[in-house]
Amino acid sequence: MECVLRWNACWLHRAARRFPSPFSRAPALSTRPFSSSASPCTPGSQLDPASLFTKADQASHYATYRPRYPQELYDSLYANVLPGRKPPFNDLTVVDIATGSGQALGPMPEDFGSCIALDVSPAQLAEVPERLRSRIQVRLGDAHATGLPYGSVDLVTVGQAMHWFRLEDFYTECRRILKPSGALAAWTYDFGKLRGFPGSEQLYEQFYKGLLGPYWARGRELVDVGYAGAEPGPEHFGETRFLRVPMNYSVSLDDLVGQLRSWSGYHSYLKANPTQPDPVDLLQQQLAQRMTAASAGRLTLERVLTLLIALRPQPL
């Protein structure tokens, strides 16, 4: 069931400056049987988030294996941003920023009169399916300087990407391109819990937090706290809301492995440790052995989507 939380925007805006990364305060889990000779990387690494997801092979994995979002997400979004209205919204324009290969678009190309898909990566935009291209405008652009006209957009959306942005610059750009009645909707999902056999959750957590923990670029810690403390302050938007939507789905081992290979932390690990065995290959072997022993044909990822909605953009 959806849970709506209304926060004191001013207090949380100040709290954002005090949130430490969970990776910096918790000891890393043992990485055995993964290699223990991997090159250490400073937690909260200095990787530039703008450089993530730009390679063609990673973009292809991203397009193929990243999860699709449930209809409940868009129903909740519309109910809060456009109360009393039902799609189609033929008179409205939505822009999906950091669209990647279009996973976050969902039903929006059909629901809005104009739908813009914007990303900084040509490799990602090349993966936008042909079936969508006739209904959207695909644009190369930066989240902090979209190039869109002033006051031209009714809704800005961002799916699983806002934590990589320079937030103050992004919120200012949203205020520039949004109409006075417009809104921002940004969502993220956690790593979740992997179910399927005894010990599956611990093995999965050992991989993403223990082995890859130091290799996530700055900003990733905001996902772990569900964007709490990252929402725009009252100087940017008059009201903010948080909603929670469950996102549980069944995956094959191949689907899970493909998703892991799309992770930025995994690619950062490979770059830092080019002579080490591929950790996803090792994890895949372990999962396959455990699944066979438990007669488990598929796995389940139990995740929670957090939707941040910001209303009443302040004029510039």
C-alpha positions in Angstrom: 0.0 0.0 0.0 1.2 3.4 -0.9 2.4 5.5 2.0 2.5 9.3 1.7 4.8 11.2 3.9 4.8 15.0 4.0 8.1 16.4 5.4 9.2 19.7 6.7 11.1 20.8 3.6 13.2 23.4 5.3 14.4 21.0 8.1 15.3 18.2 5.7 17.0 20.6 3.3 19.4 21.4 6.1 19.7 17.8 7.1 20.9 16.9 3.7 24.2 18.5 4.4 24.7 16.3 7.5 23.9 12.9 6.0 27.0 10.6 6.0 27.3 7.8 3.5 26.3 4.4 5.1 29.3 3.0 3.4 31.6 5.3 5.4 30.1 4.4 8.8 29.7 0.6 8.5 32.5 -1.9 8.2 32.6 -3.7 4.9 31.2 -7.2 4.8 33.6 -10.0 4.0 34.1 -10.3 0.3 35.1 -14.0 0.4 34.9 -16.0 -1.9 35.5 -12.9 -4.1 39.1 -11.8 -4.6 40.7 -10.1 -1.5 43.5 -8.6 -3.6 41.3 -6.0 -5.4 42.6 -2.5 -5.5 41.1 -0.4 -2.7 39.1 2.6 -3.6 38.3 5.5 -1.4 34.7 5.3 -0.1 32.7 8.1 -1.7 35.0 7.8 -4.7 36.0 10.7 -6.8 34.4 9.3 -10.0 32.5 11.9 -11.9 28.8 10.8 -12.1 28.6 12.5 -15.5 30.9 9.8 -16.9 28.7 6.9 -15.8 26.6 4.9 -18.3 28.3 6.3 -21.4 29.9 3.1 -22.8 27.9 1.3 -25.5 28.2 -2.2 -23.8 27.0 -0.9 -20.5 24.2 1.1 -22.2 23.1 -2.1 -23.9 22.9 -4.0 -20.6 21.1 -1.1 -19.1 18.5 -1.1 -21.8 18.0 -4.9 -21.7 18.1 -5.7 -18.0 17.1 -2.7 -15.9 13.6 -3.2 -14.3 10.5 -1.7 -15.7 8.4 0.3 -13.4 4.9 -0.8 -12.2 1.8 1.1 -13.3 1.1 1.9 -9.7 4.1 4.3 -9.8 2.5 6.4 -12.6 -1.0 6.2 -11.0 0.4 7.6 -7.8 2.4 10.3 -9.6 -0.6 11.5 -11.6 -2.9 11.4 -8.6 -0.5 13.7 -6.7 0.6 16.0 -9.5 -2.7 16.2 -11.5 -5.4 15.6 -8.9 -8.8 15.1 -10.4 -7.5 14.4 -13.9 -7.1 11.2 -15.8 -4.9 10.5 -18.8 -4.6 11.4 -21.6 -3.2 14.8 -20.8 -3.1 16.1 -24.4 -2.5 19.7 -23.3 0.6 18.9 -21.2 4.3 18.4 -21.8 6.5 16.1 -19.8 10.3 15.8 -20.0 12.1 12.7 -18.7 15.6 13.8 -17.7 18.4 11.3 -17.7 16.1 9.1 -19.6 18.8 6.6 -20.5 17.2 4.2 -22.9 13.7 5.2 -21.8 12.9 2.8 -18.9 11.2 5.5 -16.9 9.0 6.7 -19.7 6.4 3.9 -19.0 3.0 5.1 -20.2 3.9 8.7 -20.5 4.4 8.8 -24.3 0.8 7.9 -24.7 -0.5 9.8 -21.7 1.0 13.3 -22.5 0.5 15.5 -25.6 4.2 16.0 -25.8 6.9 13.8 -24.3 10.6 14.7 -24.3 13.3 12.1 -23.5 16.6 13.8 -22.6 20.0 12.4 -21.7 23.6 13.4 -21.8 24.8 10.1 -23.2 24.5 9.4 -27.0 25.1 5.7 -26.3 22.1 5.6 -24.0 19.8 7.5 -26.4 20.8 5.1 -29.1 19.1 2.3 -27.1 15.7 4.0 -27.0 13.4 1.5 -28.7 12.2 2.3 -32.2 8.6 1.7 -31.1 8.8 4.8 -28.8 10.6 7.2 -31.2 7.5 8.1 -33.1 5.8 9.3 -29.9 8.6 11.2 -28.2 11.2 13.8 -28.9 14.7 12.4 -28.2 17.1 15.1 -27.2 20.8 15.2 -26.1 21.1 17.5 -23.1 22.3 18.0 -19.6 20.2 17.8 -16.5 21.6 21.1 -15.3 21.2 23.0 -18.6 18.6 21.2 -20.7 18.3 23.8 -23.4 14.5 23.7 -23.1 12.6 27.0 -23.3 11.7 28.9 -20.2 8.3 27.9 -18.7 7.7 25.2 -21.4 7.2 22.1 -19.3 4.3 20.8 -17.1 6.2 17.9 -15.5 9.8 16.9 -15.0 10.5 13.3 -14.3 13.7 11.5 -13.3 13.9 7.8 -12.8 16.8 6.3 -10.7 19.2 9.1 -11.7 18.7 12.3 -9.6 21.3 11.2 -7.0 24.0 11.7 -9.7 23.0 15.4 -10.3 24.3 18.6 -8.8 21.1 19.1 -7.0 21.1 22.8 -6.5 21.8 23.4 -10.2 19.2 20.9 -11.2 16.5 22.3 -9.0 17.2 25.8 -10.4 17.0 24.4 -14.0 13.6 22.8 -13.1 12.3 26.1 -11.9 13.4 27.7 -15.2 11.7 25.2 -17.5 8.6 24.5 -15.5 5.4 26.4 -15.7 4.1 27.9 -12.5 1.6 25.0 -12.1 4.4 22.4 -13.0 5.9 19.7 -10.8 9.0 17.6 -10.4 8.8 13.9 -9.8 11.9 11.9 -9.1 12.0 8.3 -8.0 14.6 5.7 -6.9 14.7 2.1 -5.7 16.9 0.4 -3.2 19.1 -2.7 -3.8 16.3 -4.7 -2.3 16.3 -8.2 -0.9 17.1 -11.3 -3.0 14.9 -14.3 -2.2 15.2 -17.8 -3.6 17.2 -20.0 -1.3 18.6 -19.9 2.3 21.4 -17.3 2.3 20.5 -15.6 -0.9 19.9 -12.3 0.8 23.3 -12.4 2.5 25.2 -13.4 -0.6 23.6 -10.5 -2.6 24.3 -8.0 0.1 27.9 -9.1 0.4 28.3 -8.4 -3.3 26.7 -4.9 -3.6 27.8 -3.6 -0.2 30.8 -5.5 0.7 32.7 -6.0 -2.6 31.3 -3.0 -4.6 30.7 -0.7 -1.7 33.8 1.5 -2.2 33.3 1.7 -5.9 30.0 3.6 -6.1 30.4 7.2 -7.2 29.4 10.0 -4.9 25.7 10.4 -4.7 24.9 6.7 -4.5 24.4 7.0 -0.7 21.2 9.1 -1.4 19.6 6.0 -2.8 20.2 4.1 0.4 18.2 6.7 2.4 15.4 7.0 -0.2 16.4 10.5 -1.1 15.7 11.7 2.4 17.4 15.0 2.9 17.9 15.5 -0.9 14.6 17.1 -1.7 14.5 20.7 -2.8 14.2 23.4 -0.1 11.5 26.0 0.0 13.6 28.4 -2.0 13.0 26.0 -5.0 9.6 24.5 -4.4 6.7 25.3 -2.1 5.8 21.7 -1.2 7.5 18.3 -1.3 6.0 14.8 -0.8 7.4 11.3 -0.4 5.5 8.2 -1.5 6.5 4.5 -1.2 5.5 1.9 -3.8 6.5 -1.8 -3.6 8.3 -3.2 -6.6 8.7 -7.0 -6.3 9.4 -9.1 -9.3 10.7 -12.5 -10.3 14.0 -12.8 -12.2 15.9 -15.6 -13.8 19.6 -15.9 -12.9 20.5 -14.6 -16.4 18.3 -11.5 -15.8 19.8 -10.8 -12.5 23.4 -11.2 -13.8 22.5 -8.8 -16.7 21.2 -6.2 -14.3 24.4 -6.5 -12.1 26.5 -5.9 -15.2 24.7 -2.6 -15.8 25.7 -1.2 -12.4 28.1 1.7 -12.3 29.8 0.3 -9.2 30.6 -3.0 -11.1 32.1 -1.1 -14.0 34.1 1.1 -11.6 35.4 -2.1 -9.9 36.5 -3.6 -13.3 38.3 -0.4 -14.2 40.2 -0.3 -10.9 41.0 -4.1 -10.9 41.6 -5.0 -14.6 43.7 -8.2 -13.7 41.1 -9.6 -11.2 38.5 -12.2 -12.1 35.1 -10.8 -13.0 33.2 -10.7 -9.7 29.8 -11.1 -11.5 31.1 -14.4 -13.0 32.0 -15.6 -9.5 28.7 -14.6 -8.0 26.8 -16.2 -10.9 28.6 -19.5 -10.2 27.7 -19.3 -6.5 24.1 -18.5 -7.2 23.8 -21.3 -9.7 25.2 -23.8 -7.3 22.9 -22.7 -4.5 19.8 -22.6 -6.7 20.5 -26.1 -8.0 20.9 -27.4 -4.5 17.6 -25.7 -3.4 15.7 -26.7 -6.6 15.0 -23.0 -7.2 14.2 -22.1 -10.8 13.9 -18.4 -10.3 14.8 -15.6 -7.8 12.7 -12.8 -6.4 13.9 -9.2 -5.9 11.9 -7.4 -3.3 12.4 -3.6 -3.7 10.8 -0.4 -2.6 10.3 2.5 -4.9 10.5 6.0 -3.3 8.8 8.8 -5.3 9.7 12.4 -4.5 7.3 15.0 -5.7 7.9 18.7 -5.6 5.1 21.1 -6.3 4.8 24.9 -6.8 8.1 25.8 -8.3 9.4 29.2 -7.1 9.8 31.8 -9.8 13.4 32.7 -10.8 
